[in-house]
């Protein structure tokens, strides 16, 4: 629903004004169409990955970035031109699949997407009030906020692969554009995006260390464990995520306005992420000892 509203807004605002911009706007819509096809016909992980990679490459080639400096806080990386497109493509595909992995609780993906989009719009506005990209991201924020009303627990509409893949693409789109055109450190977006990044990363590493196929269906993400082991409701899980998102947003603002050192920012960032994951471990450990563990249903979780 919010994908279609955004596409219509793009048409109404005349953002399809040139070939480069049109290609960049079509790419996330192609990912949404892939998600629609997957929701209906259950495509293989390989097919989806190849399609996502192809679309990401087309997007990055249309963006045509060069002489890019990636600001990661403690240090900056100067990317040679031959690495820019491949690395940005990996970032996009990774972001698409993070949202696919994390879209398992009513309202969770929508709240995370709204948090990153609105904070990104704020950073864009503060950097350049004539920013030509704010409009497309702000319109997506409004559409997503409307969707969240119906997606909030108990949800009457659901995002599916259509919305989750599209959102993941758009957030990577925002981070890349912010770094390339407005010199907003990509580290700032990493901070705001932190809950989804750490939940996905830790879960994948844990499954790989156990010899499991990380790309197959499972229910071992932190938010899933809160639901199925600790017995939390969807609303309680959302509150837990929002609290950590607020802390991360404060850190991101301090970094953006250069109010703290990069070293301190990284320490605070990792501390909040440790609080998120550590809190889940403590809560689930207590529930398991108390005999409250419920059988874990298999939730679709494919790249």
RATA-V165856 format. One line per field, one symbol per residue. ss: DSSP state (a for helix, b for strand, c for the rest). A space follows every 50 residues. Layout:
BEGIN
ss->???
END
This chain:
BEGIN
ss->caaaaaaaaaaaccccccaaaaaaaaaaaaaaaaaaaaaaacccaaaaaa aaaaaaaaaaaaaccccbbbbccccbbbbcaaaaaaaaaaaaaaaaaaaa aacccccaaaaaaaaaaaaaaaaaaaaccccccaaaaaaaaaaaaaaaaa accccccccaaaaaaaaaaaaaaaaaaaaaaacccaaaaaaacaaaaaaa aaaaaaaaaccccccccccccaaaaaaacccccaaaaaaaaaaaaaaaaa aaaaaacccccaaaaaaaaaaaaaaaaaaaaaaaaaaaaccccccccccc ccc
END
